[in-house]
Amino acid sequence: MNKFLYKQIDNIGLVLFRAVFGLLITIEAFGAIATGWVKRTLVEPPFTFNFIGFDFLQHLQGPGMYYYFVLMGIFGIFVMLGFKYRFSMIAYAIMWTCVYLMQKSSYNNHYYLMMLLCWIMAFLPANRWFSLDAKINPELKNPAMPRWVLLVLILQVWIVYTYASVAKLYPDWLNASMPALLMSSKSDFWLVGELLQEKWVHWCIAYTGLFFDLLIVPLMLWKRTRLLGFIISIFFHLFNSFIFHIGIFPYMSIAFALFFFSPEILQKRFLPKKKLYNEGEVIVPKHKNLIFGIFSIYFLFQIGLPLRHWFFKDDVLWTEEGHRLSWRMMLRSKSGSLTVFVVDKEKGERELYNYNSLLGSKQQGSVATKPDIMWQLAQKIKAIEAEKGRDVAVFMESRVRVNDGEFHPFTDPTVDLAAQEWHPFKHSEWILPSPDDYNKKPVKE
């Protein structure tokens, strides 16, 4: 085991990925300002729906987030250049983790993956070559790294893709109706809009997506299929970038190829002056048990979290319980309507509550379908009314449809959500059971 994990191998893939990753997280930070994402998500709304338990992050929300993201962008540049790398990577990881946990209205799997990679990269020796740190301090310079570094990165990527593939094994994906729904909003795309409405294209998207996610890592691991896998990966991710506009995620995924190609090929293509390491020493660190223990626990969580929805009652596509942190990518489209009533406990008066005045436009689109956000809204309404001297109960009538199916009642309108406790690993009984045909498409007259 020591020989397998701690054998020294060339580090060119890691240092190249650090440079690319630094560029991408820089683009993410400055791009969030340029595209208005920071304004829509973290400045304009009077409050955000943070991950439950991280309410203290609300203090960051507001105009100061512009400066916050500029600082993140600067740290991203430092990561790219390998300057003060460890400090810069840890700083970016902390700041991005806070951004991720302070809002759920703009949830995206690549935000989660980026957070994980930031923390992994923060503890890897990615600045020992092709970096300002190594140039300033020659003693730091080293052409090698232990093999476990490469294994950790590949295993993380493998988990992401495998769960993304397994999650697609459900009827609406296998019968191509979900890809058809995804493509229905792309009809006005230049040159390919009409093509994307063809049924055979929907079937191609469904099964290409499923098998790509399942097989891309094995294809990249095997030398004979590596080039084929890389070409397929480029086409697949550029298609996703063009069609779905999902930020840096496709380009980060293409960059994962740096973990699979041989050092000789990477040196020839990118760093011809780099010294190649091929001595194969085995250097066992003093704290090997700590390293092994930390990553063992980490990957147990990574393997376990995407499975937790099986331990909740009902279907995750309906309840949303166990959906996040599970690599369930582009699997469902949900829309809903929400009506909120409050009852003054002292006077017994029931009144319609205009909750939209509390929310930004992005938040209004997610509050009607996400039960944890509904619960948080109920707590917020109760707190607002308490400041006015009123003790109120909060009731919600919600109707939801999944994958363009029929609308069905989603929440129990007789339950005071403001009086309920939130249990992250327990089913919320005020979520109504999913109808047997909840994703059945309505009949068009």
Buried (B, 14 or more C-beta within 10 A) or exposed (E): EEEEBBBBBBBBBBBBBBBBBBBBBBBBBBBBBEEEBBBBBBBBBEBBBBBBEBEEBBEBBBEEBBEBBEBBBBBBBBBBBBBBBBEBBBBBBBBBBBBBBBBBBBBEBBBBBBBBBBBBBBBBBBBBBBBBBBBEEEEBBBBBBBBBBBBBBBBBBBBBBBBBBBBBEBEBBBEBBBBBBBBEEBEEBEEBEEEBBEEEBBBEBBBBBBEBBBBBBEBBBEEEBBEEBBEBBBEBBEBBBEBBEBBBBBBBBBBBBBBBBBBEBBBEEBBEEBEBBEEEEEEEEEEBEEBBEEBEEBBEEBEEBBEBBEEBEBBBBBBBBBBBBBBBBBBBBBBBEBBBBBBBEEEEEEEEBEBEEBBBEBBBBBBBBBBBBBBBBBBBBBEBBEEEEBEBBBBBBBBBBBBBBBBBEBBBBEBBBBEBEBEEEEBBEBBBBBEEEBBEBEEEE
